[in-house]
């Protein structure tokens, strides 16, 4: 990323941009275009909505956590009518509820379904393939929008196979980059929906981006140095192989959960089939504050743990195990947490680190 910033209208830039655009198609597992915006993932959320829908359209969304709530709030702020399905934040999207909602919509007022693949705030992963089947079984034409911000390049995600119309991504998680790039993978159906969208848009307009991207350029100044980093990140992912990347994340996630259980603490996610490969949220015993615990670990161990957000504030801390992360890095992370539990006087059993190491050693020997 520290390379000199080159002319973004030159042939060298076009070559780099095309390699990034093609590489992102491989990561999303799609043959459809991937659009790259200089923005955080929040920008890609908005781009998904304003390029396909019109003010007053009805959308179906699921309250699986803090970020699902924020995306739904954005939709409402834009003037969309949001049918927001409430939950306890400990489970993913329920395809049966989606099927029932779509079955109760014979006039097809619901224009899109919004789902988070991996809810960053809870460590819960939703079954997008099952959600797609529910939509198909209902014979409903609604578009399917999926946020992959904390799952892309970490957890297996299949834009084409799962029939997703717009996949939203960001650079700062599994792609191992700083924040600043966001992504829309767009299906032909989504592009077609854009022709009738009535939302005003300029910066987020797909049509212009796709036209310029075909030649390896952007309609405005791109984030050139982040694209340098993206090109290298894509090389790293392809060298390891996506299947191996996904397997590594699942191995580290399972080791983390074994440590949590050995400590006698509770994994926030309820359903083992929905456990996240990217992050694990841990519920502290009653009477203990996650913010005080995280502050102590930061002060004594110089390690930052994820905060509880929204409904989990004060109750849950989060362990990230994604991106450029390996067994030894996880061991250090778990050591810091176990030291913190001791220092904070939080009731727990010893042996969390050993439980994780035993599992990792077993996997290495397999």
Protein Blocks (a to p, Z undefined) as FASTA:
>chain_A
ZZccddfkbfklmmmmmmmmmmmmmmnopabdcddddddfklmmmmmmmmmmcehiacdd
ddfbjklmmmmmmmmmnopacdddddehlaccdfklmmmmmmmmmnomalbdcddfbafk
nopacdfklmmmmmmmnopabdcdddfklmgokbccdfklnopabdcddfklmnopaehi
acddddfklmmmmmmpcbdcfklmmklmmmmmmnopafbdcdfklmmmmmmmmmmmmmno
pmlmmmmmmmmmmmmmmmmmmnopacfblblklpcfkbccddddehiafklmmmmmmmmn
opacdddehjlgokaccdddehjddfklmmmmmmmmmmmmmmnopacdehklmmmmmmmm
mmmmZZ
